[in-house]
Amino acid sequence: MTIFDDRERGFEAKFVHDEEMAFRIVARRNRLLGQWAADHMKLTPEEADAYSRSVVHAEFEEAGDEDVVRKLVGDLSAAGVEIDDAQVRQALADKTVDARRQLMELK
């Protein structure tokens, strides 16, 4: 049974690693997305940093990306930036790729 136990532990360790990586990618993506939105809203560097943190925290309101998209569209519209869901979703996809790339480079 030792071989099977070792395999099971190996699969569990891989699962934990993959879940942790997915969480880190989403958090990094949201930070990058916050910076992207802050640039569009022409925020100061300090405001941009605080705003990116708020986007990261918005992820925890509900499962999925809808809460983040809703926040960004609302905040950008309130700041007078003309933007729609499709543009925000495209930025979300682009920043996911950027976040994954950045985390892979850190390894």
PEDA-V579117 format. One record per residue. RES is the residue in three letters. PSI is psi in whole degrees, 0 to 359 (none if undefined). NEAR is the number of other C-alpha atoms within 8 Angstrom. Layout:
BEGIN
res=<RES & RES>
psi=<PSI & PSI>
near=<NEAR & NEAR>
END
This chain:
BEGIN
res=<MET & THR & ILE & PHE & ASP & ASP & ARG & GLU & ARG & GLY & PHE & GLU & ALA & LYS & PHE & VAL & HIS & ASP & GLU & GLU & MET & ALA & PHE & ARG & ILE & VAL & ALA & ARG & ARG & ASN & ARG & LEU & LEU & GLY & GLN & TRP & ALA & ALA & ASP & HIS & MET & LYS & LEU & THR & PRO & GLU & GLU & ALA & ASP & ALA & TYR & SER & ARG & SER & VAL & VAL & HIS & ALA & GLU & PHE & GLU & GLU & ALA & GLY & ASP & GLU & ASP & VAL & VAL & ARG & LYS & LEU & VAL & GLY & ASP & LEU & SER & ALA & ALA & GLY & VAL & GLU & ILE & ASP & ASP & ALA & GLN & VAL & ARG & GLN & ALA & LEU & ALA & ASP & LYS & THR & VAL & ASP & ALA & ARG & ARG & GLN & LEU & MET & GLU & LEU & LYS>
psi=<345 & 319 & 317 & 322 & 318 & 317 & 317 & 316 & 322 & 316 & 320 & 318 & 319 & 318 & 314 & 316 & 315 & 319 & 319 & 318 & 317 & 318 & 316 & 323 & 315 & 317 & 316 & 317 & 315 & 324 & 315 & 321 & 322 & 319 & 318 & 312 & 320 & 322 & 319 & 328 & 357 & 48 & 156 & 163 & 321 & 316 & 321 & 319 & 314 & 320 & 317 & 322 & 323 & 328 & 320 & 317 & 332 & 334 & 332 & 359 & 320 & 164 & 145 & 185 & 357 & 322 & 322 & 314 & 314 & 317 & 312 & 314 & 316 & 313 & 318 & 319 & 318 & 331 & 2 & 13 & 124 & 114 & 153 & 175 & 319 & 320 & 319 & 319 & 325 & 317 & 321 & 316 & 317 & 316 & 334 & 316 & 315 & 315 & 315 & 316 & 315 & 317 & 327 & 325 & 332 & 338 & none>
near=<4 & 5 & 6 & 7 & 8 & 8 & 8 & 8 & 8 & 8 & 8 & 8 & 8 & 8 & 8 & 8 & 8 & 8 & 8 & 8 & 8 & 8 & 8 & 8 & 12 & 10 & 9 & 9 & 13 & 15 & 12 & 11 & 13 & 15 & 12 & 8 & 10 & 13 & 9 & 9 & 10 & 6 & 10 & 6 & 6 & 7 & 9 & 13 & 9 & 8 & 11 & 15 & 10 & 9 & 15 & 12 & 8 & 10 & 13 & 7 & 7 & 7 & 7 & 6 & 7 & 8 & 11 & 11 & 11 & 8 & 10 & 11 & 12 & 8 & 8 & 14 & 10 & 7 & 7 & 7 & 9 & 6 & 9 & 7 & 8 & 6 & 8 & 12 & 9 & 8 & 9 & 11 & 8 & 8 & 12 & 11 & 8 & 9 & 13 & 9 & 8 & 8 & 9 & 7 & 6 & 5 & 4>
END
